[in-house]
Amino acid sequence: MPKMSDSTTWTVQIIPAATGICGWIDSKGGATALTVSDIFVLVEAYLEHAPISFTPTITEIFGCVEYYLGHIENGNTNTGCEY
């Protein structure tokens, strides 16, 4: 196994945890950037199977589905966010 040099430098980027659904959506690139995989992560978090920084409500998940479908106003109504 190769030995690491004693002069190896590591760069670490610290990303603050998203607080609440709006912060989480922002961390994904905004309402129009949500993917099906992102929706699945929310469902898993709702079921307490995925470790994200908050537990979404079912209404917030439905709001994210609305964003994914392009229905921004409906998404805002369900999430309480402003996009």
Secondary structure by P-SEA (a helix, b strand, c coil): cbbbbccbbbbbbbbcccccaaaaaaaacccccccaaaaaaaaaaaaccccccccccaaaaaaaaaaaacaaaaaaaaacccc
